[in-house]
C-alpha cells in the first residue's frame, strides 16, 4: 500500500513515492504557489526575535522597569 499525503496548497492526495515528482505537492503549480507565499513572507519560521516581541533588543544598555 502506498502512503499518501495531502498537498500543502490544495489538499489533493499525493502518493509518497519517488515517482511523485513534486511531492509533497501535487503539481508544479501548487509548489510555485507555496514558494510565492514564502517569498512574499506570508509564511515564516519564528525565531528568537519573534518570541520576545515587545522586549528590548540585546546590547541596548538600558533596562526598563517591570510592568
N, C-alpha and C positions, 0 to 999 in steps of 0.2 A: 504494500500500500504506500502511495506517495503522499508525503506530508504537504499540506497546502497552508499558505499564509495569506492574510488579507493585504491587498495593495494599500500602502500607507496613504495614497492620494484618493483613490476612488472606492476602495473596499472590495474590489473584484478578487475572487480567489486566484492565487498564483501557485502552481506546483513548485515545491522547493527541490529543484534538481538542476544539474549542470546545464541542461538544455534550455532552461528558462533564462534567456539572455539578460533580461532587465531586472531580475529578482533583487530585492523584494517587490519591485514594481511590476505591473502587468505589461507595460509598454514604455517605449522611449518617451512618449508624450507625458505620461504620468511622472517619469523620472525628471524630465525637464521642468515640469510644474513645481515639483518639490525643490529642485535646485534654485529656481527663481525665487521661491519663498525664503530660502536661506540667504540668497544674495540681497534680497530686499529687507532682510533682518526681521521677517515675520516669525522665524524660528530662532531661538538662541539657547545656548547652554549657559546656565547660571554659573557664575564664578564667585570668588571671594568678594568682589566689589558689589555684587548683587545681593549677597547675604546680609551685608551690613548697611543696607540702604538707610540713609539718614544719619549714619555715624560719620565721624571725621575721617579724613584720609590720613594715612601714616605720614610722619615727618612734618606735620603741621606745627608742632611745638606748643600749641595751646590746647588746653583741656577745657571742656565745657562742664558745668555742674550737672549732676544727675537730675532728671526730671521727676 
